[in-house]
């Protein structure tokens, strides 16, 4: 897609709006007297619009997302769409608990509490942890700690981490190899001639539109994959075959590139992505609940989205990332890979914060926050967010049901809260 098309992209506009958020502020917190543990609410902002009276119905597969079905769909996605199960850990690892701190943040010239945040935002689950200790865990809209919440594009970072593991195992020889080395079905196509590295960085130079209007390329891709017919996924992605820039020169968000990385992984490892994830990450980090990953008609995981897990298991994943791929003394993801994934090389200036977008930079399928300290985020439409600070080991997991897939300014307030958390609790 050319520069004109890039300006049409919604996602960079959305993340760019975060820069206008005022620097968050927090006062020293006072611990709540309540016994530490998850907090549940049957309500939430605009609960009636989200289907509270009907018990937050799930709806039907393939229907256009209706507002009164979003809560149900986003917490029962793997019941609507065919998915591959990912079993919980053989030996669960348990978080510790601490009394809730009181967290204040500034947003739009207001001083607000974390309770205000939940009253203002359609959050289904919000969890804050520091290393091995959960500090805050709240649910809204009658969701609980047993619900599996759909990741949307947060799954992209999982794919990148699995690529790093496959490289370390010698299954992928080099991320500078062209895709066609591993996916012969893409030989002779523009994506087949693109390096794995360029896909990791969303810098293929191949045209792909993602504006969430139901008529764009991501809609075409989704319609082709979320069906029962066993279509060849390589043939599906091969339809996007117009190059508008040399690989590795211009950042452009395109979910199809993660889908191709999934095909590379499947071919290189000989293993379904869900099984590879289970054995290399999900079981070793001691997850407490089963997860799942949506699959297409051929049985291939839909790599760019639609992983499903409980909030605490997302927090375990975030903790792994905060420790640069190490878990209780065991290196599950190569440390150098994670450092490379969350750092912009000098020669990749197009990926830097304030360049890739007006606010975020981009690494290996992960968003990079500006600033001297290395901090990063996993993001998905409608408010799915995981924020990670490797220095303090603070993480924030945020699942939501925003009314539109992308909204201008949608990340400003979550980031204001996050920076308040860092300021207050990151010492």
PyMOL commands that set and color helices and strands:
alter all, ss='L'
color gray80, all
select helices_A, chain A and resi 3-8+10-20+52-54+67-75+77-80+114-120+152-168+179-181+184-186+196-200+217-225+233-238+255-269+273-282+311-322+335-341+349-351+410-425
alter helices_A, ss='H'
color red, helices_A
select strands_A, chain A and resi 39-40+83-86+96-97+104-107+110-113+123-130+133-139+149-150+291-294+307-309+326-327+330-331+361-362+367-368+375-380+384-389+394-400
alter strands_A, ss='S'
color yellow, strands_A
deselect
rebuild
show_as cartoon
